[in-house]
Structure formats: structure tokens, C-alpha cells
Amino acid sequence: MHRFVMALLFGVSISMLAGCEQEGPMEQAGEEVDEAVDEAGDRVDDATER
């Protein structure tokens, strides 16, 4: 019984990791928005330092 539980937990954890590797279109869009906001913030900082 102990081996069955360990094998089941291993299988579930591998499945979860495999699902996290693939980025969906919404996640990619969110990352692009984050990068754009960071870049805009950097430009504002650069403009206000002068």
C-alpha cells in the first residue's frame, strides 16, 4: 500500500510540473504587459533625473 501511495504522489507531482511548463496566451500577454510597464517606468525615471 505504501508503494502505491508513493507512486501516486510521484505521478501527480510530475503531471503538475508538466502543466506548469507550458505558457498559455494570456500568461504571455501578461508578461509582455509587465515588461512594457517596467520599461515605461524606467523611461520616466530617466526623464525625471535630468
C-alpha positions in Angstrom: 0.0 0.0 0.0 2.8 2.4 0.8 4.4 1.9 -2.6 1.1 2.6 -4.3 0.7 5.9 -2.4 4.3 7.0 -3.2 3.8 6.1 -6.9 0.5 8.0 -7.0 2.1 11.1 -5.4 5.0 10.9 -7.8 2.7 10.7 -10.8 0.6 13.7 -9.6 3.7 15.8 -9.0 5.1 15.1 -12.4 1.8 15.9 -14.0 1.7 19.2 -12.2 5.2 20.1 -13.3 4.5 19.3 -16.9 1.4 21.5 -16.8 3.4 24.5 -15.4 6.0 24.3 -18.2 3.6 25.4 -20.9 2.6 29.1 -21.1 -0.8 30.0 -22.4 -1.5 33.0 -24.5 -2.8 35.0 -21.5 0.3 34.4 -19.5 2.5 35.5 -22.4 0.4 38.7 -22.8 0.7 39.4 -19.1 4.4 39.1 -19.3 4.5 41.4 -22.2 2.4 44.0 -20.3 4.7 43.7 -17.3 7.8 44.3 -19.5 6.1 47.3 -21.1 5.2 48.8 -17.7 8.8 48.2 -16.4 10.2 49.9 -19.5 7.9 52.8 -19.2 8.8 53.2 -15.6 12.5 53.2 -16.4 11.9 55.9 -19.1 10.0 58.1 -16.6 12.8 57.7 -14.1 15.4 58.6 -16.7 13.4 61.7 -17.8 13.0 63.0 -14.3 16.7 62.6 -13.4 17.8 65.2 -15.9 
